[in-house]
């Protein structure tokens, strides 16, 4: 994918890129693996196994204990990942960002001038 920006001040800019997808900033894939490994089925939930409030969705104390035991690691997996940083050059007011965006993912860009003369 290409994103073309225009009407920017010329000069060097810092571009921070965050990747949010099933491998970055998401605990759900690990939770799905843990559910499978411990034999959880749809019947182990009050409404749906896809509820984000997992602890309150679970019916059985054994499964709630599993969630509690792994909750800290799930929180770590959910953290916003560190961004990639690169320096790019704006010329004639234009900047083109290129990236891949897999299904069910988000890319966030933060573009800032490298020095005060670019403002």
C-alpha positions, 0 to 999 in steps of 0.5 A: 500500500502507498500513502501519498501526502502533500502540502508538507514542509520540505525537509527531513522528517521522523516517521514512527510506524506502529504495527497492530496485528495478530503478532503485535499488540494482541493477546487473543491468538495466544488465548485461543491456543490456550483454550484449545490446549485446555479443551475449552468449548462454547459450553464453557462460556455464559454467552460467547467464547469471543467476549473480551471480558473473558474472566466473567464469560467463563462458567467454571472456576478451573477455567477462571484459574487458567485465565488468572494464571496467564492474565499477566502474560496476556496483558504483555501481549496486548501492549502497544508494540514499540514503533519502527523509526525511520528518517524520510525526506519531504521534497516539493511538499510530498511524502510517500509512505509504503507499507503492507497491511495484512487483513485484520491489522492497523498501521499508525504513522506519526510524522514529525519534523527532524529539526525546528527549521522544518516547521 
